[in-house]
């Protein structure tokens, strides 16, 4: 080739990349000229198509491309082009996806980066360090680009850049000093981060201890809550016992209030709960302990036809000083809650031979009473007088004074709001009144 022409001769692309990097960072304008003889020689070279198996002269390659490959597609970004020239220009200048080597590959920065990330790569610490080291080692002398294989034509304006290069060298030294300061600041920040991490670990540990402490406190609170709930249950049971004792006047009488009676009747019919028991009551403060058992849909052979009402003798605190067998009559009364006062009354006479009336050896003796106390049809009556506001009342009296049968209705019709003493006096007066009436008739 014509050596008098001002061109770049390079043995490898790396040399070109190195020169390009220098041009990029310091904006040195280089004027390149093509060797026309070389160009003519290249036109007669035989080449192979990049896209197919076609071979021929370089000067006919363009016609082949236009005819056979009119709309080539970029392999990197899949963008379609109208000609191979457009594709080549796109690949070499515009395609952002094409991977290219860093211009400083030959001096150590050998990364291959997509073109779109090239500027970002220039700003990386690795690239900047390699560039600075390269410039310092070469001291920015123009001769570093001059050798047997690499020569540049410098315009006349470049001759005056020596002083500028010196200034740049001084600036680079200042930058190195600043970089050292920044490195020191970076180390300080790193140390602060490590201290922060240590503090954070301590906070995490303290948080873990606090969490464990809270969990232990929650367990303690749960235990206290459970203890309090048990205490409430015991208190309710005690209150219920106190209420029962207050309601049962320890005089052998008891008025049993049965609420939600309709639901209890349904439970009895379905077999869910066939019977219910009353609260315990006593014959005296130190007397027999008793309760009632009611089958709202009957028991045994009376199932679905009669209400069954039973008396149960219970084990009491004073049984050791009481006389057994229990031998007192028991009066049952299903209260009519209307003014008609058509109570259902029946008297139960204990069988002293039965174990049901011996001294209880367990909590309760076997129930004994009246299986056919009242027909279940009473619940089907219109305006049923025995159930009002879903409530039914059964009154029981242990007959210690042998109330005459004709006076049972009178005795049970006495206002239960009166004290036992007043009720007994009223019954006694009625007995005396009837006795006097009989004597006068005789």
HUGIBEL-V194129 format. One record per residue. RES is the residue in three letters. SS is DSSP state (A for helix, B for strand, O for the rest). PHI is phi as a letter, one per 20 degrees, with the letter a starting at -180 (none if undefined). OMEGA is omega in whole degrees, -180 to 180 (* if undefined). Layout:
res->[RES/RES]
ss->[SS/SS]
phi->[PHI/PHI]
omega->[OMEGA/OMEGA]
//
This chain:
res->[UNK/UNK/UNK/UNK/UNK/UNK/UNK/UNK/UNK/UNK/UNK/UNK/UNK/UNK/UNK/UNK/UNK/UNK/UNK/UNK/UNK/UNK/UNK/UNK/UNK/UNK/UNK/UNK/UNK/UNK/UNK/UNK/UNK/UNK/UNK/UNK/UNK/UNK/UNK/UNK/UNK/UNK/UNK/UNK/UNK/UNK/UNK/UNK/UNK/UNK/UNK/UNK/UNK/UNK/UNK/UNK/UNK/UNK/UNK/UNK/UNK/UNK/UNK/UNK/UNK/UNK/UNK/UNK/UNK/UNK/UNK/UNK/UNK/UNK/UNK/UNK/UNK/UNK/UNK/UNK/UNK/UNK/UNK/UNK/UNK/UNK/UNK/UNK/UNK/UNK/UNK/UNK/UNK/UNK/UNK/UNK/UNK/UNK/UNK/UNK/UNK/UNK/UNK/UNK/UNK/UNK/UNK/UNK/UNK/UNK/UNK/UNK/UNK/UNK/UNK/UNK/UNK/UNK/UNK/UNK/UNK/UNK/UNK/UNK/UNK/UNK/UNK/UNK/UNK/UNK/UNK/UNK/UNK/UNK/UNK/UNK/UNK/UNK/UNK/UNK/UNK/UNK/UNK/UNK/UNK/UNK/UNK/UNK/UNK/UNK/UNK/UNK/UNK/UNK/UNK/UNK/UNK/UNK/UNK/UNK/UNK/UNK/UNK/UNK/UNK/UNK/UNK/UNK/UNK/UNK/UNK/UNK/UNK/UNK/UNK/UNK/UNK/UNK/UNK/UNK/UNK/UNK/UNK/UNK/UNK/UNK/UNK/UNK/UNK/UNK/UNK/UNK/UNK/UNK/UNK/UNK/UNK/UNK/UNK/UNK/UNK/UNK/UNK/UNK/UNK/UNK/UNK/UNK/UNK/UNK/UNK/UNK/UNK/UNK/UNK/UNK/UNK/UNK/UNK/UNK/UNK/UNK/UNK/UNK/UNK/UNK/UNK/UNK/UNK/UNK/UNK/UNK/UNK/UNK/UNK/UNK/UNK/UNK/UNK/UNK/UNK/UNK/UNK/UNK/UNK/UNK/UNK/UNK/UNK/UNK/UNK/UNK/UNK/UNK/UNK/UNK/UNK/UNK/UNK/UNK/UNK/UNK/UNK/UNK/UNK/UNK/UNK/UNK/UNK/UNK/UNK/UNK/UNK/UNK/UNK/UNK/UNK/UNK/UNK/UNK/UNK/UNK/UNK/UNK/UNK/UNK/UNK/UNK/UNK/UNK/UNK/UNK/UNK/UNK/UNK/UNK/UNK/UNK/UNK/UNK/UNK/UNK/UNK/UNK/UNK/UNK/UNK/UNK/UNK/UNK/UNK/UNK/UNK/UNK/UNK/UNK/UNK/UNK/UNK/UNK/UNK/UNK/UNK/UNK/UNK/UNK/UNK/UNK/UNK/UNK/UNK/UNK/UNK/UNK/UNK/UNK/UNK/UNK/UNK/UNK/UNK/UNK/UNK/UNK/UNK/UNK/UNK/UNK/UNK/UNK/UNK/UNK/UNK/UNK/UNK/UNK/UNK/UNK/UNK/UNK/UNK/UNK/UNK/UNK/UNK/UNK/UNK/UNK/UNK/UNK/UNK/UNK/UNK/UNK/UNK/UNK/UNK/UNK/UNK/UNK/UNK/UNK/UNK/UNK/UNK/UNK/UNK/UNK/UNK/UNK/UNK/UNK/UNK/UNK/UNK/UNK/UNK/UNK/UNK/UNK/UNK/UNK/UNK/UNK/UNK/UNK/UNK/UNK/UNK/UNK/UNK/UNK/UNK/UNK/UNK/UNK/UNK/UNK/UNK/UNK/UNK/UNK/UNK/UNK/UNK/UNK/UNK/UNK/UNK/UNK/UNK/UNK/UNK/UNK/UNK/UNK/UNK/UNK/UNK/UNK/UNK/UNK]
ss->[O/O/O/O/O/O/O/O/O/O/O/O/A/A/A/A/A/A/A/A/A/A/A/A/A/A/O/O/O/O/O/O/O/O/O/A/A/A/A/A/A/A/A/O/O/B/B/B/O/O/O/O/O/O/B/B/B/A/A/A/A/A/A/A/A/A/A/A/O/O/O/O/B/O/O/O/O/O/O/B/O/O/O/A/A/A/A/A/A/A/A/A/A/A/O/O/O/O/B/B/B/O/O/O/A/A/A/O/O/O/O/B/B/B/A/A/A/A/A/A/A/A/O/O/A/A/A/A/A/A/A/A/A/A/A/A/A/A/O/O/O/A/A/A/A/O/O/O/O/O/O/O/O/O/O/A/A/A/A/A/A/A/A/A/A/A/A/A/A/A/A/A/A/A/A/A/A/A/A/A/A/A/A/A/A/A/A/A/A/A/A/A/A/A/A/A/A/A/A/A/A/A/A/A/A/A/A/A/A/A/A/A/A/A/A/A/A/A/A/A/A/A/A/A/A/A/A/A/A/A/A/A/A/A/A/A/A/A/A/A/A/A/A/A/A/A/A/O/O/O/O/O/B/B/B/B/B/B/B/O/A/A/A/A/A/A/A/A/A/A/O/O/O/O/O/B/B/O/O/O/B/B/O/O/O/O/O/O/B/B/B/B/B/B/B/O/O/O/O/A/A/A/O/O/O/B/B/B/B/B/B/B/B/B/O/O/O/O/A/A/A/O/O/O/O/O/O/O/B/B/B/B/B/B/O/O/O/O/O/O/O/O/O/B/B/B/B/B/O/O/O/O/O/O/A/A/A/O/O/O/O/O/O/B/O/O/O/B/B/B/B/B/B/B/B/A/A/A/A/A/O/O/O/O/O/O/O/B/O/O/B/B/B/B/B/B/B/B/B/O/O/O/O/O/A/A/A/A/A/A/A/A/A/O/O/O/O/O/O/A/A/A/A/A/A/A/A/A/A/A/A/A/A/A/A/A/A/A/A/A/A/O]
phi->[none/f/f/f/f/e/c/e/d/c/f/b/f/g/f/f/f/f/f/f/f/f/f/f/f/c/l/e/e/d/d/d/c/e/e/f/f/f/f/f/f/f/f/e/f/e/c/d/f/f/d/b/e/f/c/r/f/f/f/e/f/f/f/f/f/f/e/e/c/f/c/f/d/f/f/e/c/m/e/e/c/e/b/f/f/f/f/f/f/f/f/e/c/d/f/e/e/f/f/c/f/f/g/e/g/f/d/p/e/d/f/d/c/g/g/f/d/f/f/f/f/g/e/f/f/g/f/f/f/f/f/f/g/f/f/f/f/e/l/l/e/f/f/f/e/d/b/f/d/c/b/c/e/e/f/f/f/f/f/e/e/f/f/f/f/f/f/f/f/f/f/f/f/f/f/f/f/f/f/f/f/f/f/f/f/f/f/f/f/f/f/f/f/f/f/f/f/f/f/f/f/f/f/f/f/f/f/f/f/f/f/f/f/f/f/f/f/f/f/f/f/f/f/f/f/f/f/f/f/f/f/f/f/f/f/f/f/f/f/f/f/f/f/f/f/f/f/e/e/l/c/n/c/b/d/e/e/d/e/l/f/f/f/f/f/f/f/f/f/e/n/f/b/f/b/c/d/e/f/f/b/c/f/a/g/c/d/f/d/b/b/d/c/c/d/f/d/n/c/m/f/e/g/m/c/c/e/d/c/c/d/c/e/d/f/d/f/d/f/f/d/e/e/c/f/f/c/e/f/c/d/d/b/e/f/e/e/d/f/f/l/e/f/e/c/b/d/d/d/f/e/f/e/f/f/f/d/e/f/f/d/c/f/c/e/f/f/b/r/d/f/d/f/b/f/f/f/f/f/e/f/f/l/g/f/e/c/c/l/m/c/c/c/c/d/c/c/e/e/e/d/l/f/f/g/f/e/f/f/f/f/f/e/f/g/f/f/f/f/f/f/f/f/f/f/f/f/f/f/f/f/f/f/f/f/f/f/f/f/f/f/f]
omega->[-178/-175/179/179/179/-179/175/171/-179/178/-178/177/-180/179/178/179/180/178/-180/179/179/179/-177/-174/-176/172/176/-177/-180/180/-177/178/179/176/-176/178/177/-180/179/179/-178/-178/-178/179/175/-177/176/-179/178/-173/-179/-176/-179/173/179/-179/-179/-177/177/-175/-178/178/178/-180/-178/-177/-173/-176/-174/-177/-178/-179/178/-180/-174/-177/178/178/-178/-177/-175/180/178/178/177/179/-179/178/178/-177/-174/-175/-167/-173/-178/-177/-177/177/179/178/173/178/179/-177/-174/-179/171/-180/-169/179/174/-169/171/-176/-178/-179/-173/-180/177/178/180/-177/-179/-180/-179/-178/-178/180/180/-180/-179/179/-180/-178/179/-179/-179/-180/175/179/180/-176/-179/178/-177/172/-177/-174/-175/-179/179/171/-180/173/-177/-178/-177/-177/-177/-175/-176/179/180/179/177/178/178/179/178/178/179/178/178/177/178/177/179/178/177/178/179/178/177/177/178/179/178/179/178/179/178/178/179/177/178/178/178/178/179/177/178/178/178/180/178/178/178/179/178/179/179/179/178/179/178/178/178/178/179/179/178/179/179/179/179/179/-180/178/177/178/178/179/179/180/178/179/179/179/178/179/179/179/179/180/178/180/178/-170/179/180/178/176/178/176/-175/177/-178/-180/-178/-172/-179/177/180/176/178/179/180/-180/-178/-179/-180/175/-170/-179/175/180/177/172/176/173/-169/178/177/179/177/-173/-178/176/-172/169/179/174/-174/173/-175/175/177/-180/177/-176/-179/-178/176/-179/-177/167/180/-179/-175/176/-179/174/-175/178/-177/-177/-174/-176/-176/-178/180/179/177/7/176/-170/-175/177/-180/-178/177/178/172/-168/170/-173/177/-179/-179/178/177/-178/173/-172/174/-177/179/-180/-176/172/-172/178/-176/176/-179/-174/172/179/-177/176/175/-178/180/170/178/-180/177/-177/-172/-179/-178/-176/179/179/179/-180/-179/179/-178/-179/175/-175/-178/-175/-175/179/176/-180/177/-178/179/-179/172/179/-180/178/171/-171/177/-175/179/179/179/-176/179/-179/-177/-179/178/-177/-177/-180/178/-180/-180/177/176/176/-179/-179/180/179/-180/178/179/178/-179/178/179/177/-179/180/-180/177/178/-180/179/-180/-179/179/-180/*]
//
